[in-house]
């Protein structure tokens, strides 16, 4: 399960990919001095194109940032935006600007990065952790800022991505968060029929779920999540019918999930094209991913896939 630290942000400079006209791009007022930090990234999506922009830079901080909440502002209709660190990779990525497709052509990059924040769909919003819970980002690590946008119009669209991270004092931190994205990477979506695939995963440690979210591409008509106790599947409690919006669900009262229990997540598609569609990274491919963020902080905790609709569990 690829690792994810939702809401773990940092102090770092603006790193433009391709700056658009300033009059076309709104601004987000950064946090007050001592209250947090801002990160930002800019680009352009030419008419009738799909752009997948990545910017890699080092964080010029000398102390850990304990982030308790985040505010974001991005281009309306952004397919997804992520902020990750490559700190656990064997070979650091050279700082600079990249086409993400080229960067991820090295398959190890996607598995090595630790996602710190992810968002889709909505142009602006905020997310907050409970009092005393923070995502702690060590100083001086490398960040990968990614934006994926599909421009279906006949004019260029300015791409912008701002994130404000609001911190709390280290002495006020009582717990951290961890999580990940559980992916079904063995998809085969036939032409002309409604098609559903599901996966079941169970936690290997006791956790309290803070957030759940979905991720699919354009052919998806529904994404559902139901509880799975290790033997039986319960009633669906999460449904998303809009692939543009991952519907990040925050639980004010965290959802207690003991080890050995977890979730069944299912994706339904209708393929009106001319050929079978499989798993892939572009919007013309498909995905079926469940994102989960939980406490307590434990790098060994994950939701392990134990059963799938097609019987494939990821073995080589």
C-alpha positions as CSV (number, residue, x, y, z in Angstrom):
1,X,0.0,0.0,0.0
2,X,1.7,3.2,-1.1
3,X,2.3,5.4,2.0
4,X,0.5,8.7,2.6
5,X,0.8,11.4,5.2
6,X,-2.2,13.7,4.7
7,X,-1.7,17.3,5.7
8,X,2.1,17.1,6.2
9,X,3.3,20.3,4.6
10,X,6.4,22.5,4.8
11,X,8.1,25.9,4.4
12,X,9.4,26.0,0.8
13,X,9.8,28.5,-2.0
14,X,7.5,28.9,-4.9
15,X,8.8,26.8,-7.7
16,X,7.1,27.6,-11.1
17,X,6.8,25.0,-13.8
18,X,5.7,27.4,-16.4
19,X,4.3,30.7,-15.1
20,X,1.1,32.0,-16.7
21,X,-0.1,35.6,-16.8
22,X,-0.4,36.9,-13.3
23,X,-3.8,38.5,-14.1
24,X,-5.1,35.0,-14.9
25,X,-4.1,33.5,-11.6
26,X,-5.7,34.2,-8.2
27,X,-3.6,34.4,-5.1
28,X,-4.0,32.9,-1.6
29,X,-2.8,34.9,1.3
30,X,-0.1,32.9,3.2
31,X,-0.3,32.2,6.9
32,X,0.8,34.9,9.3
33,X,4.5,34.7,10.4
34,X,4.9,31.9,12.9
35,X,1.5,30.4,12.1
36,X,2.5,28.2,9.1
37,X,3.8,28.2,5.6
38,X,2.8,28.3,2.0
39,X,3.8,26.2,-1.0
40,X,2.8,26.9,-4.6
41,X,3.2,25.7,-8.2
42,X,2.2,27.2,-11.6
43,X,1.9,26.0,-15.2
44,X,-0.2,26.1,-18.3
45,X,-2.5,23.6,-20.0
46,X,-2.7,24.3,-23.8
47,X,-6.1,23.9,-25.5
48,X,-7.3,20.2,-25.9
49,X,-4.3,18.8,-24.0
50,X,-3.7,16.7,-20.8
51,X,-0.9,18.0,-18.7
52,X,0.8,16.2,-15.8
53,X,3.3,18.6,-14.2
54,X,5.9,17.7,-11.6
55,X,8.2,20.0,-9.7
56,X,10.9,18.7,-7.4
57,X,12.6,20.9,-4.8
58,X,14.3,20.6,-1.4
59,X,12.7,22.0,1.7
60,X,14.8,24.8,3.3
61,X,13.7,24.2,6.9
62,X,15.9,23.7,10.0
63,X,13.2,22.3,12.2
64,X,10.2,19.9,11.9
65,X,6.8,21.4,11.0
66,X,3.9,20.0,13.0
67,X,1.0,20.6,10.6
68,X,-2.5,20.4,12.0
69,X,-4.6,21.9,9.1
70,X,-4.3,22.9,5.5
71,X,-6.0,25.4,3.2
72,X,-5.8,24.9,-0.6
73,X,-6.6,26.9,-3.8
74,X,-6.1,25.3,-7.2
75,X,-7.4,25.5,-10.8
76,X,-11.0,24.5,-11.0
77,X,-11.4,21.0,-12.4
78,X,-7.9,19.8,-11.5
79,X,-7.9,16.0,-11.9
80,X,-5.6,15.6,-9.0
81,X,-2.8,17.4,-7.0
82,X,-0.4,15.8,-4.7
83,X,2.5,16.8,-2.5
84,X,5.0,14.0,-1.7
85,X,8.5,13.4,-0.5
86,X,11.1,11.2,-2.0
87,X,13.0,10.9,1.3
88,X,12.7,7.1,1.4
89,X,13.9,6.6,-2.2
90,X,17.3,5.0,-2.7
91,X,18.3,7.6,-5.2
92,X,17.0,11.2,-4.8
93,X,15.5,12.9,-7.8
94,X,17.4,15.8,-9.3
95,X,15.6,19.1,-8.4
96,X,13.8,20.7,-11.3
97,X,10.6,20.6,-13.4
98,X,9.4,17.4,-15.1
99,X,6.7,15.8,-17.2
100,X,5.3,13.4,-14.6
101,X,4.8,10.7,-17.1
102,X,8.5,10.7,-17.8
103,X,9.4,10.8,-14.1
104,X,7.1,7.9,-13.3
105,X,8.4,5.9,-16.2
106,X,10.8,4.7,-13.6
107,X,8.3,2.5,-11.8
108,X,10.2,2.7,-8.5
109,X,9.5,6.4,-8.1
110,X,5.7,6.0,-7.5
111,X,6.4,3.2,-5.0
112,X,9.1,5.1,-3.2
113,X,7.4,8.5,-2.6
114,X,5.4,9.2,0.5
115,X,2.4,11.3,-0.2
116,X,1.9,14.2,2.2
117,X,-1.3,15.8,0.8
118,X,-3.7,15.0,-2.0
119,X,-6.7,16.7,-3.5
120,X,-9.0,16.6,-6.5
121,X,-11.9,18.4,-8.0
122,X,-12.8,21.2,-5.7
123,X,-11.0,24.5,-6.4
124,X,-10.7,25.5,-2.7
125,X,-11.1,24.1,0.7
126,X,-9.7,23.3,4.1
127,X,-8.9,20.1,6.0
128,X,-8.1,19.8,9.7
129,X,-6.8,17.2,12.1
130,X,-8.1,16.7,15.7
131,X,-6.6,18.9,18.4
132,X,-3.1,17.8,19.2
133,X,-2.8,15.6,16.1
134,X,-0.2,16.7,13.5
135,X,1.7,15.5,10.5
136,X,5.3,16.1,11.4
137,X,7.6,16.8,8.4
138,X,11.3,16.6,9.1
139,X,13.5,19.5,7.9
140,X,15.5,19.5,4.7
141,X,13.8,16.7,2.8
142,X,12.9,16.7,-0.9
143,X,9.4,17.4,-2.1
144,X,7.6,16.4,-5.3
145,X,4.7,18.7,-6.2
146,X,2.4,17.3,-8.8
147,X,-0.6,18.6,-10.8
148,X,-2.7,16.6,-13.3
149,X,-5.2,18.6,-15.5
150,X,-7.2,17.7,-18.6
151,X,-8.1,20.7,-20.7
152,X,-11.1,19.9,-22.9
153,X,-11.6,23.6,-24.1
154,X,-10.2,25.5,-27.1
155,X,-8.3,28.0,-25.0
156,X,-5.2,27.6,-22.7
157,X,-5.9,27.3,-19.0
158,X,-3.5,28.7,-16.4
159,X,-2.6,26.0,-13.8
160,X,-2.0,27.1,-10.2
161,X,-1.7,25.2,-6.9
162,X,-1.4,26.8,-3.5
163,X,-1.3,25.2,-0.1
164,X,-1.2,26.9,3.2
165,X,0.0,24.7,6.1
166,X,-1.0,25.8,9.6
167,X,1.2,24.5,12.4
168,X,1.0,23.9,16.1
169,X,3.9,24.0,18.6
170,X,5.8,20.7,18.9
171,X,5.0,20.6,22.7
172,X,1.3,20.5,21.8
173,X,1.6,17.4,19.6
174,X,0.1,14.2,21.2
175,X,-0.1,12.0,18.1
176,X,0.7,11.8,14.4
177,X,-1.0,10.3,11.3
178,X,-0.2,7.7,8.7
179,X,-2.1,6.1,5.8
180,X,-2.0,5.1,2.2
181,X,-3.7,4.4,-1.0
182,X,-5.0,0.8,-1.6
183,X,-5.0,0.2,-5.3
184,X,-6.5,-2.3,-7.6
185,X,-3.9,-2.4,-10.4
186,X,-5.4,-5.4,-12.2
187,X,-8.3,-3.9,-14.1
188,X,-10.0,-5.2,-17.2
189,X,-13.0,-3.1,-18.2
190,X,-14.9,-4.5,-21.3
191,X,-16.6,-2.5,-23.9
192,X,-20.4,-1.8,-23.9
193,X,-21.4,-3.2,-20.5
194,X,-21.6,-2.0,-16.9
195,X,-18.6,-3.6,-15.1
196,X,-17.7,-3.7,-11.4
197,X,-14.6,-4.8,-9.6
198,X,-14.0,-4.9,-5.8
199,X,-11.1,-5.5,-3.4
200,X,-11.2,-6.3,0.3
201,X,-8.5,-5.3,2.7
202,X,-7.9,-5.7,6.5
203,X,-5.8,-3.6,8.9
204,X,-2.7,-5.3,10.3
205,X,-2.8,-3.0,13.4
206,X,-5.6,-1.3,15.4
207,X,-6.3,2.1,14.0
208,X,-8.8,5.0,14.2
209,X,-9.7,6.2,10.7
210,X,-9.7,10.0,10.2
211,X,-10.3,10.3,6.5
212,X,-11.4,8.1,3.5
213,X,-11.4,9.1,-0.1
214,X,-11.8,7.5,-3.6
215,X,-10.0,7.9,-6.9
216,X,-11.1,6.8,-10.4
217,X,-11.0,8.1,-13.9
218,X,-13.6,9.2,-16.5
219,X,-15.3,5.9,-17.2
220,X,-16.3,5.4,-13.5
221,X,-19.9,5.8,-12.6
222,X,-19.7,4.8,-8.9
223,X,-17.2,4.1,-6.1
224,X,-18.4,2.5,-2.8
225,X,-16.9,1.5,0.5
226,X,-18.4,-1.0,3.0
227,X,-17.0,-2.5,6.2
228,X,-15.4,-5.9,6.0
229,X,-14.9,-7.9,9.2
230,X,-12.5,-10.4,7.7
231,X,-15.4,-12.8,6.7
232,X,-18.4,-10.8,5.6
233,X,-19.1,-7.4,4.0
234,X,-21.5,-5.0,5.7
235,X,-23.7,-2.2,4.4
236,X,-22.2,0.5,2.1
237,X,-21.5,3.7,4.0
238,X,-19.5,5.7,1.4
239,X,-20.7,6.3,-2.2
240,X,-19.2,8.7,-4.8
241,X,-20.7,9.1,-8.3
242,X,-18.4,11.9,-9.4
243,X,-15.0,10.9,-10.7
244,X,-13.8,14.5,-10.7
245,X,-14.3,14.8,-7.0
246,X,-12.8,12.2,-4.6
247,X,-15.2,13.2,-1.8
248,X,-12.6,13.3,1.0
249,X,-14.7,12.1,4.0
250,X,-13.5,13.3,7.4
251,X,-14.9,11.6,10.5
252,X,-15.4,13.9,13.4
253,X,-15.6,10.9,15.6
254,X,-12.8,8.6,14.2
255,X,-13.8,5.2,13.0
256,X,-12.2,2.5,15.1
257,X,-11.0,-0.4,13.0
258,X,-9.3,-3.3,14.9
259,X,-6.6,-5.4,13.3
260,X,-8.2,-8.1,11.1
261,X,-11.0,-5.9,10.0
262,X,-11.2,-3.4,7.2
263,X,-13.1,-2.5,4.1
264,X,-14.5,-3.6,0.8
265,X,-14.1,-0.9,-1.9
266,X,-15.8,-1.3,-5.3
267,X,-15.6,0.5,-8.6
268,X,-18.2,0.5,-11.4
269,X,-17.5,1.7,-14.9
270,X,-19.3,1.9,-18.3
271,X,-16.8,1.7,-21.2
272,X,-18.4,3.3,-24.2
273,X,-15.1,3.1,-26.2
274,X,-13.9,0.6,-28.7
275,X,-11.4,-1.4,-26.7
276,X,-10.9,-2.9,-23.3
277,X,-9.5,-0.4,-20.7
278,X,-6.9,-1.4,-18.1
279,X,-5.2,0.2,-15.1
280,X,-3.0,3.2,-16.0
281,X,-1.8,6.6,-15.0
282,X,-3.5,8.8,-17.6
283,X,-7.1,9.9,-17.7
284,X,-7.7,7.6,-20.7
285,X,-6.8,4.7,-18.5
286,X,-8.6,3.7,-15.3
287,X,-8.0,3.4,-11.6
288,X,-9.8,2.1,-8.5
289,X,-8.0,3.4,-5.4
290,X,-9.1,3.9,-1.8
291,X,-7.2,6.4,0.3
292,X,-7.2,6.0,4.0
293,X,-5.6,8.2,6.8
294,X,-5.5,7.1,10.4
295,X,-4.1,7.5,13.9
296,X,-2.0,6.5,15.7
297,X,1.2,7.2,13.7
298,X,2.7,3.8,12.7
299,X,4.8,3.3,9.5
300,X,4.0,-0.4,9.7
301,X,0.2,-0.1,9.7
302,X,-1.6,-0.7,6.5
303,X,-4.8,-2.2,5.0
304,X,-3.6,-5.4,3.4
305,X,-5.6,-6.8,0.4
306,X,-6.8,-10.3,1.1
307,X,-9.5,-10.8,-1.6
308,X,-10.5,-9.4,-5.0
309,X,-13.3,-9.9,-7.4
310,X,-10.9,-11.4,-10.0
311,X,-8.8,-13.3,-7.6
312,X,-5.6,-11.3,-8.3
313,X,-3.7,-10.3,-5.2
314,X,-0.7,-8.6,-6.7
315,X,1.6,-11.6,-7.0
316,X,4.2,-11.6,-9.7
